[in-house]
Amino acid sequence: MDVRMGRGRKSRINKEQTNIYVGVVEMEVKVEGEEEFATKSYEKICLDTFRDVGIRSSIDYTHMYCNPKDHVFIILIKIGRVSSPIKVRDVTLRAGAKELKITVEKYAPRLLAMLWDRYGERVQQKARLIVGLALTDEEIETLLDLVVYDPREDLVAMILDGVDRILPEGARVRTSIPTPTANIVTIIASENPIGEEWMEKGKKMIEEEKQHV
């Protein structure tokens, strides 16, 4: 199956294998398999699921390999636009030499928990949004660069939720393939133990994605 649409690509049909590429402004989907009906169904399932989970605009590309005969399914997701991590300096102001004022209240619980875990009693909550620091100037500069919240962490959790909805219920044996970059998530699922052949297939999909434009 080799039909590409969106992002200015012309449609291409390969009679030997059915590959569907369906593009929307936010995300492109490729489903690879031998049965055209199944690949079209999974293309729609991918688009609908990531839309329902609320993350379709944060995904650039999804590539799914379906092999019902061998009960193997591989799904690769390339993460796209994600907000930068929120650092302490982004949600506080210096209120004195040894004090911080929290300026974005919704991050206060997370920020305080992180600081107490890291610095213990040397961090004191003097008022609802005022934090006292019994730290050196060097330690305070390090503190200001600590990450309070990374949107990518929530996004990955939501991606895994979506993947769980997409993959067949019977494919309960699952493994992920680590990648050097943080923007690719690859999951292999099967009803049987996952052999090296399918690990290599997943790695090949990752290599193809690196060249994907």
trRosetta pair geometry for C-beta under 8 A, 3 or more apart (Angstrom, degrees):
i j d omega theta_ij theta_ji phi_ij phi_ji
1 14 7.3 74 132 56 1 92
1 17 6.1 -75 5 141 47 63
1 18 2.3 25 -60 150 87 56
1 19 3.9 149 92 -12 66 23
1 20 5.0 -32 152 -33 126 69
1 31 6.9 -11 87 90 143 76
1 32 6.7 -169 53 -123 99 43
1 33 6.7 10 9 52 125 62
1 36 6.1 144 -88 -110 117 73
1 39 4.9 -172 -1 113 168 167
2 12 5.2 -44 131 103 103 92
2 13 6.0 144 72 -136 82 23
2 14 3.8 53 18 6 132 105
2 17 6.7 67 -32 89 99 84
2 18 7.1 -137 -11 -153 55 27
2 19 4.0 34 -81 50 55 104
2 21 7.7 13 -164 -9 46 101
3 11 5.2 -4 -156 -154 78 96
3 12 6.7 -169 -110 62 35 46
3 13 5.9 16 -80 -86 84 74
3 18 7.9 -9 -7 -166 97 72
3 19 6.9 176 15 91 55 59
3 20 5.1 -6 53 -122 101 59
3 21 6.1 -156 96 32 51 71
3 22 7.9 24 102 -63 99 71
4 9 4.2 -59 132 127 119 137
4 10 7.1 56 78 82 102 36
4 11 6.0 -179 57 -116 56 42
4 12 5.8 17 16 23 100 90
4 21 3.6 8 -113 59 64 137
4 23 7.6 39 -179 -24 70 110
5 9 6.6 -151 -119 76 11 97
5 11 6.0 5 -72 -80 81 91
5 21 6.2 167 21 100 57 82
5 22 5.7 5 54 -125 108 48
5 23 5.4 -146 102 23 65 91
6 9 6.5 8 69 33 47 99
6 21 7.2 -132 39 139 101 94
6 22 6.7 75 -8 169 128 36
6 23 1.6 -137 72 71 156 130
6 24 6.5 -55 -116 -32 148 19
6 28 5.9 -170 90 -105 136 96
7 23 5.1 -135 -6 -144 88 162
7 28 6.5 -30 -13 -76 131 133
9 21 6.9 -23 88 107 151 142
9 23 7.2 126 31 -18 111 142
14 17 5.4 -3 106 55 120 72
14 18 7.5 -164 72 -87 83 29
14 19 6.7 27 36 20 118 102
17 32 7.2 7 163 -158 119 85
17 34 7.1 -66 -132 -100 73 56
18 32 7.9 155 89 -146 58 42
18 33 6.5 -29 72 74 98 62
18 34 7.0 99 26 -156 101 16
18 35 7.4 -81 43 92 140 14
18 36 4.6 -150 -129 -91 167 76
18 39 5.3 -179 115 28 114 156
19 30 6.0 0 -179 -167 98 98
19 31 7.2 175 -150 78 52 45
19 32 5.1 -3 -109 -101 91 75
19 39 7.4 -114 -114 -170 25 151
20 29 7.4 1 108 109 91 91
20 30 6.8 167 82 -144 49 46
20 31 5.1 0 50 46 98 93
20 39 5.3 148 1 142 115 110
20 40 6.1 120 -53 -89 163 59
20 43 4.8 -62 99 -67 135 147
21 28 6.3 -1 -170 -179 92 104
21 29 6.9 164 -148 83 44 48
21 30 4.9 -11 -94 -92 77 83
22 28 7.2 169 83 -154 40 58
22 29 5.1 -9 54 56 87 99
22 43 5.3 97 8 179 130 126
22 47 6.8 -56 96 -56 129 136
23 27 7.7 -166 -148 102 54 39
23 28 4.5 -16 -105 -106 81 88
23 29 7.8 -174 -78 20 38 64
24 27 5.7 16 53 51 99 67
24 28 7.5 -168 28 -77 57 46
24 47 7.0 112 -16 -137 132 118
24 56 7.4 1 74 162 140 125
26 56 5.1 88 102 133 141 86
26 57 4.1 -89 -133 -109 139 55
26 58 7.8 0 -176 -2 116 29
26 59 7.1 64 144 60 96 68
26 80 7.7 -170 -177 48 73 158
27 47 7.2 171 86 -116 122 76
27 50 6.7 12 11 99 176 149
27 56 5.1 -104 -5 -174 136 81
27 57 7.4 -116 -34 -90 97 24
27 59 4.7 29 -109 90 122 93
27 60 6.6 161 -120 -178 64 9
27 61 6.9 179 -161 -74 71 25
27 62 6.5 26 175 -5 116 101
27 80 7.6 -139 -93 -12 76 139
28 60 7.0 -9 25 154 91 57
28 61 5.0 -12 64 -111 96 74
28 62 7.3 -174 93 28 50 65
29 43 5.2 136 116 -147 131 78
29 46 4.9 143 -132 93 139 138
29 47 5.9 -97 -23 -58 150 90
29 61 7.7 167 -82 -160 33 50
29 62 4.8 -10 -115 65 75 103
29 63 7.9 170 -161 -79 48 35
29 64 7.5 -4 -170 5 92 105
30 61 7.5 7 4 -173 100 93
30 62 7.1 -175 31 95 62 56
30 63 4.7 -4 66 -115 107 73
30 64 7.2 175 94 26 58 62
31 39 4.3 161 112 -161 115 82
31 40 7.6 -168 67 -60 142 21
31 42 4.7 143 -133 88 146 110
31 43 4.7 -117 -3 -64 132 82
31 46 7.1 -171 -67 -7 111 138
31 63 8.0 174 -81 -159 33 43
31 64 4.8 -12 -115 66 73 102
31 66 6.5 14 -177 -6 96 116
32 39 7.1 28 -108 -121 2 123
32 63 7.1 17 -8 -176 111 86
32 64 6.8 -177 25 92 72 50
32 65 4.8 -21 70 -108 109 68
32 66 6.9 168 83 21 53 71
33 38 5.7 -76 109 92 152 114
33 39 4.6 -172 46 -71 108 102
33 42 7.6 89 -3 26 142 142
33 65 6.9 141 -68 -166 77 47
33 66 3.7 -19 -81 66 135 98
33 67 6.8 -160 -125 -69 89 47
33 68 7.8 53 -157 -6 129 88
34 67 7.7 65 0 -116 105 63
34 69 7.7 13 32 -12 141 121
35 38 4.1 59 88 15 112 112
35 39 6.5 166 87 -14 58 86
35 66 7.8 -76 44 106 93 124
35 68 7.3 -12 11 19 133 126
36 39 5.8 -60 -145 39 31 108
36 40 6.2 29 159 -18 67 107
37 40 6.1 -59 -151 37 27 108
37 41 6.4 28 152 -20 63 109
38 41 5.6 -57 -150 36 32 113
38 42 6.3 24 157 -15 67 107
38 66 5.8 -152 134 123 122 153
38 68 6.8 -114 -132 -24 166 130
39 42 5.9 -55 -143 39 31 106
39 43 6.4 41 153 -26 63 102
39 66 6.5 -164 -87 36 72 133
40 43 5.6 -48 -149 28 32 116
40 44 6.8 27 155 -13 63 104
41 44 6.1 -61 -157 38 31 106
41 45 6.2 31 149 -21 67 109
42 45 5.2 -50 -140 38 38 116
42 46 6.2 45 157 -24 67 100
42 64 5.7 -129 147 99 131 148
42 66 5.9 -176 -20 -53 164 142
42 166 7.3 78 -153 -172 87 101
43 46 6.0 -54 -154 31 27 111
43 47 6.7 20 154 -12 62 108
44 47 5.8 -57 -148 40 33 109
44 48 5.9 26 159 -14 69 112
45 48 6.0 -60 -139 43 26 106
45 49 5.8 25 163 -22 65 113
45 166 5.6 129 134 -131 113 83
46 49 6.1 -58 -140 36 22 108
46 50 6.4 9 167 -6 61 110
46 62 5.2 -179 -179 109 137 152
46 64 6.3 -151 -70 -20 138 139
46 75 8.0 179 -107 -139 116 123
46 166 6.0 44 -91 -123 65 137
47 50 6.6 -66 -148 42 22 99
47 51 6.2 22 156 -18 61 113
47 56 7.1 49 -157 -122 58 132
48 51 5.6 -61 -149 39 29 113
48 52 6.2 27 156 -20 67 108
49 52 5.7 -56 -147 36 30 109
49 53 6.3 24 156 -15 66 107
49 162 4.9 126 140 -158 108 92
49 165 5.1 172 -142 95 128 124
49 166 5.3 -131 25 -68 171 93
50 53 5.7 -50 -140 40 34 110
50 55 5.5 -84 -168 72 85 82
50 56 4.3 114 121 -83 101 78
50 59 5.9 -56 -168 19 150 146
50 62 7.4 -155 -33 -49 150 148
50 159 8.0 10 -116 -118 101 65
50 162 5.2 50 -88 -152 66 154
51 54 7.5 37 172 -75 32 29
51 56 4.6 2 -80 -31 61 139
53 56 7.9 127 59 -38 84 74
53 158 5.3 142 163 177 120 100
53 159 8.0 134 124 -86 156 31
53 161 6.0 149 -127 93 131 110
53 162 4.5 -83 -21 -74 158 106
53 165 7.7 -173 -58 20 116 143
54 158 7.1 -73 65 -168 87 145
55 58 4.8 -59 -170 44 79 114
55 59 6.2 72 132 -24 91 103
55 155 6.1 133 -136 -145 131 82
55 158 5.0 142 -43 118 142 131
55 159 6.5 -110 108 -71 161 70
55 162 6.9 -115 46 -34 123 144
56 59 6.1 -66 -150 35 36 105
57 80 7.8 -105 150 72 45 130
57 81 7.2 -42 144 57 80 114
58 79 6.5 -17 150 -156 88 79
58 80 5.7 -176 178 57 38 88
58 81 6.0 -110 -126 69 59 68
58 82 6.0 66 -155 -79 111 77
58 155 5.7 -117 139 -137 152 129
59 62 6.2 23 157 -49 133 98
59 77 5.8 -59 -139 -168 120 103
59 78 6.9 112 -166 75 73 56
59 79 6.4 -61 -110 -115 60 42
59 80 5.7 111 -174 2 8 103
59 159 7.4 130 -83 -107 119 109
60 78 4.7 -53 62 102 104 106
60 79 7.1 50 6 121 93 14
60 80 3.6 131 -48 -74 86 106
60 81 8.0 114 -62 -12 90 68
61 77 7.6 161 89 -155 55 42
61 78 4.2 19 54 39 95 121
61 80 7.8 116 -2 -60 67 103
61 209 7.0 163 101 -139 138 104
61 212 6.5 128 -167 124 172 148
62 75 6.9 -12 -170 -169 96 93
62 76 7.0 159 -156 85 48 57
62 77 5.3 -8 -107 -106 81 72
62 78 7.5 -144 -69 21 41 73
63 75 7.4 160 86 -155 50 46
63 76 4.4 -4 58 57 96 108
63 205 5.7 -179 109 -168 136 116
63 208 7.6 149 -144 90 172 120
63 209 6.6 -136 3 -78 143 108
64 73 7.1 -9 -172 -172 96 90
64 74 7.0 165 -155 87 49 55
64 75 4.7 -6 -108 -107 86 80
64 76 7.5 -162 -73 25 44 65
64 166 7.6 -114 -107 154 145 136
65 72 7.6 -18 114 121 103 94
65 73 6.9 167 87 -155 64 43
65 74 4.2 11 48 51 108 101
65 75 7.7 -150 26 -68 65 43
65 201 6.6 -136 101 153 171 123
65 205 6.7 -119 -27 -76 126 141
66 73 5.7 4 -112 -114 60 86
67 70 4.7 -8 134 45 118 98
67 71 7.4 -38 102 28 81 14
67 72 4.4 3 63 61 115 91
67 73 7.1 -161 34 -72 68 48
68 71 6.8 23 -163 -83 38 45
70 190 7.7 -40 132 -133 81 115
70 192 8.0 -85 170 34 72 129
71 170 7.3 -80 -150 115 115 115
71 171 6.6 179 174 -95 86 91
71 190 5.3 93 121 -159 87 77
71 191 4.1 -53 167 22 145 106
71 192 6.0 102 81 1 127 96
72 171 7.9 119 -123 -128 24 125
72 188 7.1 -20 -164 -168 92 95
72 189 7.5 148 -156 82 45 49
72 190 4.8 -11 -101 -95 65 106
72 194 7.6 113 -122 -122 104 83
72 198 5.3 -136 -152 -111 141 137
72 201 8.0 76 145 61 139 153
73 167 5.5 159 95 -133 144 92
73 168 6.6 145 -17 12 151 96
73 171 5.5 -31 26 -121 117 172
73 188 7.5 153 84 -158 49 48
73 189 4.8 -18 65 64 97 97
73 190 7.1 174 22 -74 67 56
74 186 7.1 1 -176 -172 95 92
74 187 7.2 173 -151 89 51 49
74 188 5.0 -15 -103 -105 85 73
74 189 7.6 178 -80 22 38 67
74 198 6.9 -174 -63 -174 120 96
74 201 6.2 -159 -26 113 161 110
74 202 5.1 -153 -144 -91 136 87
74 205 6.4 170 131 -5 133 158
75 163 5.7 176 83 -133 144 104
75 166 6.6 90 -87 98 162 138
75 167 6.9 -119 -9 -69 133 99
75 186 7.3 178 91 -146 46 50
75 187 5.4 -4 57 57 89 93
75 189 7.7 9 5 5 99 109
76 184 6.5 -13 -169 -168 96 98
76 185 7.2 160 -155 84 48 50
76 186 4.6 -6 -105 -103 81 88
76 202 7.5 154 -67 -154 107 77
76 205 5.1 -169 -29 136 146 125
76 206 6.6 -169 -125 -78 139 65
76 209 6.1 -134 145 -56 145 145
77 159 5.6 -173 92 -161 162 128
77 163 7.4 -111 -23 -70 133 113
77 184 7.2 157 81 -154 50 50
77 185 4.7 -7 57 58 100 98
77 186 7.7 -170 22 -73 62 46
78 183 6.1 34 -164 139 69 94
78 184 5.5 -19 -104 -100 67 76
78 209 6.0 179 -66 -170 124 129
78 212 7.8 -143 -36 72 160 137
79 82 6.2 3 161 -34 116 126
79 152 7.2 68 169 -137 160 97
79 155 6.5 93 -134 131 126 135
79 156 7.7 -44 -76 -79 142 76
79 159 7.4 -77 -83 -65 100 151
79 182 7.7 -42 45 123 138 69
79 183 4.3 -126 56 -156 95 74
79 184 7.2 -132 9 -65 83 30
79 185 7.1 71 -37 -8 101 99
80 183 7.8 93 -65 -166 22 119
82 151 5.5 -177 -177 95 94 111
82 152 5.1 63 163 -81 155 83
82 155 5.9 -91 -115 -13 123 163
83 86 8.0 16 129 -48 116 86
83 151 4.6 70 56 12 97 153
85 147 4.5 -35 166 -134 134 118
85 148 8.0 147 168 44 87 58
85 149 6.9 176 -160 92 69 45
85 150 4.3 -25 -110 -103 100 80
85 151 7.4 -153 -95 11 47 72
85 152 7.5 -49 -72 10 86 103
86 90 5.1 -124 -160 74 72 141
86 91 6.2 45 170 -32 114 117
86 107 6.7 -127 131 -106 144 148
86 147 6.9 100 71 -161 49 69
86 148 4.9 -56 104 61 97 100
86 149 4.4 13 44 55 117 89
86 150 7.5 -148 23 -71 70 38
86 151 7.9 86 -15 -31 95 86
87 90 4.9 105 57 -4 69 103
87 91 7.8 -177 90 7 41 86
87 144 6.9 53 149 155 112 56
87 145 5.7 -35 -159 -149 136 35
87 146 6.5 135 -153 75 79 36
87 147 5.7 -56 -97 -99 66 48
87 148 6.5 126 -150 0 15 89
88 91 6.7 -83 -155 48 32 88
88 92 5.7 -14 167 15 74 126
88 100 7.6 -40 170 -150 109 159
88 111 6.7 117 -116 -138 84 111
88 143 5.9 -47 62 146 168 72
88 144 5.0 -129 83 -140 110 35
88 145 7.1 -31 34 8 100 13
88 146 5.1 44 -21 57 117 87
88 148 5.8 125 -73 -47 56 108
89 92 6.5 -75 -119 54 26 90
89 144 4.1 54 -60 179 102 97
89 145 6.8 6 -8 -74 118 45
90 104 7.7 -12 124 5 78 138
90 148 7.6 -132 55 22 104 123
91 102 6.3 1 141 -154 92 75
91 103 5.9 -162 -177 55 47 81
91 104 4.1 -80 -140 35 97 111
91 107 4.7 -31 -169 61 164 149
91 111 6.6 -140 93 -71 133 143
91 148 6.1 -44 23 23 138 164
92 100 4.4 -3 -176 -178 135 115
92 101 6.3 146 -160 73 74 44
92 102 5.5 -41 -100 -101 82 46
92 103 6.1 165 -109 3 22 91
92 111 7.6 146 -53 -160 116 155
92 131 7.7 -47 -130 32 135 123
92 144 7.6 -124 65 -123 121 82
93 100 7.0 145 71 -160 35 65
93 101 4.8 -17 59 58 89 101
93 103 5.6 74 -14 -47 98 123
94 97 7.9 30 -178 -94 113 18
94 99 7.3 105 -170 81 56 62
94 100 6.5 -49 -106 -105 41 63
94 101 7.8 16 100 15 7 85
95 99 4.1 -65 74 110 98 110
95 100 6.1 121 9 -151 98 9
95 101 4.1 102 -57 -33 123 99
95 130 6.2 -78 62 -132 167 96
96 99 4.0 43 45 31 102 110
98 132 6.2 31 129 -161 96 72
98 133 4.9 -145 -174 65 74 80
98 134 7.0 43 -171 -83 131 36
98 135 7.3 157 -141 42 91 70
98 140 7.7 -124 -121 -81 55 141
99 126 7.1 -42 -127 21 116 144
99 130 6.1 -10 -171 -171 117 94
99 131 6.6 151 -158 79 63 51
99 132 5.5 -30 -101 -102 82 57
99 133 6.7 -174 -84 11 29 88
100 130 7.4 159 82 -155 47 48
100 131 4.6 -11 58 58 95 105
100 133 6.7 62 -10 -29 98 120
101 129 5.9 43 -165 131 70 97
101 130 5.8 -22 -103 -101 69 69
101 131 7.8 -173 -79 20 23 77
102 105 6.5 98 125 -99 113 48
102 107 7.0 -156 -163 79 114 89
102 108 5.0 86 155 -96 164 91
102 111 6.4 163 -112 67 123 155
102 129 4.3 -121 52 -160 95 86
102 130 7.6 -128 8 -64 82 26
102 131 6.8 77 -38 -16 96 109
103 129 7.8 105 -65 177 29 129
104 107 5.0 42 98 15 102 111
104 108 7.9 -165 97 -40 55 74
105 108 5.3 -21 -163 -19 52 121
105 129 6.5 -67 -102 -97 87 122
107 110 5.4 -67 -163 52 63 110
107 111 5.2 65 140 -30 89 111
107 148 5.3 42 -171 151 127 144
107 149 6.4 -116 -121 -15 110 126
108 111 5.7 -61 -139 39 25 111
108 112 6.1 21 167 -16 65 109
108 128 7.8 -6 -158 160 158 74
108 129 6.5 -84 -104 -110 132 76
109 112 6.1 -59 -144 38 26 106
109 113 6.2 24 160 -18 63 110
110 113 6.0 -58 -148 37 27 110
110 114 6.3 26 155 -20 63 109
110 148 5.7 101 113 180 114 90
110 149 6.2 45 127 -64 160 101
111 114 5.9 -60 -151 36 28 110
111 115 6.3 20 157 -14 66 109
111 131 8.0 -106 129 -52 116 153
111 148 5.2 -19 -87 -129 83 123
112 115 5.9 -58 -144 40 30 107
112 116 6.1 27 160 -16 67 109
112 123 7.7 176 -148 136 65 128
112 125 6.2 13 -130 -74 130 121
112 131 7.1 -160 -101 -97 85 124
113 116 6.0 -57 -144 39 27 108
113 117 6.2 28 157 -20 62 110
114 117 5.8 -59 -149 36 27 111
114 118 6.3 13 158 -10 64 113
114 146 6.8 165 145 141 134 137
114 148 6.5 -148 16 -122 157 64
115 118 5.9 -63 -143 43 29 104
115 119 5.6 -25 177 28 70 113
115 123 4.4 -180 144 -160 112 173
115 131 6.9 36 93 -163 170 146
115 143 7.2 46 -116 -151 101 118
116 119 7.0 -72 -116 58 19 74
116 120 6.6 57 -170 -110 57 21
116 123 5.8 -124 -81 72 56 122
118 143 8.0 157 102 -113 143 91
118 146 7.5 -103 -27 -116 171 158
119 122 4.5 -93 163 66 103 105
119 123 4.6 92 84 -21 124 108
119 133 7.8 -19 149 -140 165 82
119 135 6.7 -53 -140 -75 142 119
119 139 7.9 107 -108 168 124 129
119 143 7.7 -2 -47 -99 138 124
120 123 7.2 134 76 22 28 86
121 124 7.4 24 -176 -68 58 87
121 134 7.9 -8 119 40 68 135
122 133 7.0 31 146 -163 86 54
122 134 4.2 -119 -156 67 78 98
122 135 5.9 96 152 -63 125 79
123 131 6.2 -12 -169 -175 94 108
123 132 7.2 153 -159 81 44 57
123 133 6.1 -5 -108 -107 71 64
123 134 7.5 -132 -61 26 35 79
123 135 7.8 14 -72 -35 78 114
124 131 7.1 149 78 -163 44 58
124 132 4.3 -13 63 59 98 108
124 134 7.5 57 -5 -16 104 101
125 128 7.8 21 175 -121 111 16
125 130 7.3 114 -167 80 56 58
125 131 6.0 -34 -104 -105 55 69
125 132 7.7 -152 -71 18 8 82
126 130 4.5 -57 69 105 100 108
126 131 6.9 162 12 -114 88 13
126 132 4.7 85 -39 -28 117 108
127 130 3.9 45 42 28 97 112
133 139 7.9 -176 171 104 119 108
133 140 5.9 97 133 -97 155 104
133 143 7.3 -149 -132 37 142 171
135 139 3.9 -121 178 93 112 128
135 140 5.2 143 97 -57 121 78
135 143 6.8 71 112 -26 171 139
136 139 4.6 97 53 6 77 102
136 140 7.1 -139 95 -7 42 85
137 140 5.6 -52 -149 34 33 113
137 141 6.6 36 153 -20 65 102
138 141 5.8 -51 -152 33 33 111
138 142 6.7 32 150 -16 63 104
139 142 5.6 -54 -151 37 35 112
139 143 6.2 42 149 -26 67 105
140 143 5.3 -49 -146 33 34 118
140 144 6.6 40 154 -27 64 100
141 144 5.9 -48 -152 25 32 113
141 145 7.3 19 154 -9 59 105
142 145 6.2 -69 -162 39 35 103
142 146 7.3 54 143 -44 65 91
143 146 5.7 -35 -162 -4 42 117
147 150 5.6 19 167 -53 136 98
150 153 4.8 86 84 -11 97 103
151 154 5.9 -56 -160 40 49 107
151 155 6.0 51 145 -24 75 108
152 155 5.3 -56 -145 38 36 116
152 156 6.2 39 157 -23 69 101
152 182 7.0 34 171 145 151 123
153 156 6.1 -51 -150 31 28 108
153 157 6.7 28 151 -16 60 106
154 157 5.6 -56 -153 37 35 113
154 158 6.3 32 151 -17 68 107
155 158 5.7 -58 -149 38 32 109
155 159 6.3 37 151 -24 66 103
156 159 5.4 -48 -147 32 34 115
156 160 6.5 34 154 -18 64 103
156 185 6.5 155 -137 -77 88 139
157 160 5.9 -54 -151 36 31 110
157 161 6.6 35 148 -21 62 104
158 161 5.4 -48 -150 33 37 116
158 162 6.5 38 150 -18 65 102
159 162 5.6 -56 -153 37 33 111
159 163 6.3 35 150 -21 67 104
159 185 5.6 115 128 46 145 162
160 163 5.5 -46 -142 35 35 114
160 164 6.4 42 154 -24 63 102
160 185 7.5 -116 -67 -179 77 149
160 187 7.8 124 -122 -62 76 144
161 164 5.8 -53 -153 31 30 114
161 165 6.9 27 150 -16 62 104
162 165 5.7 -58 -155 35 36 110
162 166 6.3 31 151 -20 69 108
163 166 5.6 -58 -145 36 34 111
163 167 6.1 25 163 -16 70 108
163 185 7.7 -119 -49 126 145 126
163 187 5.5 89 179 29 149 154
164 167 6.5 -52 -136 36 25 103
167 171 5.2 -100 167 71 109 126
167 174 7.6 76 132 -95 171 125
167 187 7.4 -89 -56 114 142 128
167 189 4.6 52 -158 44 143 168
168 171 4.7 89 67 -1 90 104
168 189 7.5 169 46 121 76 131
169 172 7.6 7 162 -62 50 90
170 191 5.2 -11 145 -90 99 111
171 174 7.1 83 139 -70 87 90
171 189 3.7 76 144 145 122 106
171 190 5.5 -11 -146 -81 92 6
171 191 5.7 -76 -100 -52 53 64
172 189 7.6 58 -32 -162 7 98
172 191 7.2 52 24 -116 75 52
173 189 6.9 138 77 -158 54 53
173 190 5.0 -36 70 70 108 77
173 191 6.7 96 15 -165 106 7
173 192 6.6 -87 32 83 150 17
173 193 6.3 -121 -172 -97 160 31
173 194 6.0 -173 132 -32 115 92
174 187 6.0 -6 -167 -174 110 103
174 188 6.7 162 -150 85 57 52
174 189 4.6 -13 -98 -101 90 79
174 190 7.8 160 -79 20 48 61
175 187 7.5 160 83 -153 33 59
175 188 5.3 -10 60 57 82 100
175 194 5.5 -128 16 44 124 157
175 199 7.8 -29 92 -94 135 95
176 185 7.2 -52 -144 -166 119 73
176 186 6.3 123 -161 81 70 62
176 187 5.4 -36 -98 -98 74 65
176 188 7.6 174 -93 16 24 74
177 186 4.4 -28 46 88 104 123
177 187 8.0 -153 7 -77 78 22
177 188 7.0 70 -34 -17 100 106
177 199 6.8 145 -96 -151 114 75
177 202 4.7 169 -33 132 149 130
177 203 6.2 -155 -165 -72 148 69
177 206 6.6 -127 109 -42 136 139
179 184 4.7 -9 54 73 165 116
179 186 6.8 97 -36 7 118 115
179 206 5.8 -161 -101 -151 121 138
181 184 5.7 67 82 9 102 101
184 206 6.2 105 151 -133 152 95
184 209 6.4 124 -118 109 134 151
186 202 5.4 126 160 -174 131 109
186 205 6.8 147 -128 87 130 119
186 206 5.9 -64 -51 -71 154 106
188 194 5.4 101 119 -138 128 145
188 198 5.5 122 -156 142 141 116
188 199 7.0 -89 -20 -87 164 54
188 202 5.3 -82 -61 -64 115 140
190 193 7.5 -26 91 81 131 10
190 194 5.3 151 21 -82 133 81
190 198 7.0 66 -50 118 137 180
194 198 5.3 -99 -165 71 87 131
194 199 6.7 102 144 -51 107 86
195 198 5.8 97 62 11 68 94
195 199 7.4 -121 113 -2 40 93
196 199 5.3 -54 -148 37 41 116
196 200 6.2 43 154 -21 71 103
197 200 6.0 -59 -156 35 27 110
197 201 6.6 30 146 -21 63 105
198 201 5.1 -43 -145 32 41 117
198 202 6.5 45 153 -20 65 99
199 202 5.7 -53 -153 35 32 112
199 203 6.5 31 150 -17 65 106
200 203 5.6 -53 -146 38 35 112
200 204 6.3 40 152 -24 65 103
201 204 5.6 -52 -151 32 31 114
201 205 6.7 35 150 -21 63 102
202 205 5.6 -51 -153 31 34 113
202 206 6.7 35 149 -20 64 102
203 206 5.5 -50 -153 32 37 114
203 207 6.5 37 150 -18 66 102
204 207 5.6 -52 -149 36 35 111
204 208 6.3 38 150 -20 66 104
205 208 5.6 -52 -148 36 33 114
205 209 6.4 37 151 -24 64 104
206 209 5.6 -52 -151 31 32 114
206 210 6.9 39 150 -26 62 98
207 210 5.7 -46 -156 23 36 115
207 211 7.2 18 152 -5 62 104
208 211 6.1 -70 -161 43 36 101
208 212 6.4 54 142 -48 69 100
209 212 5.0 -37 -146 5 41 125
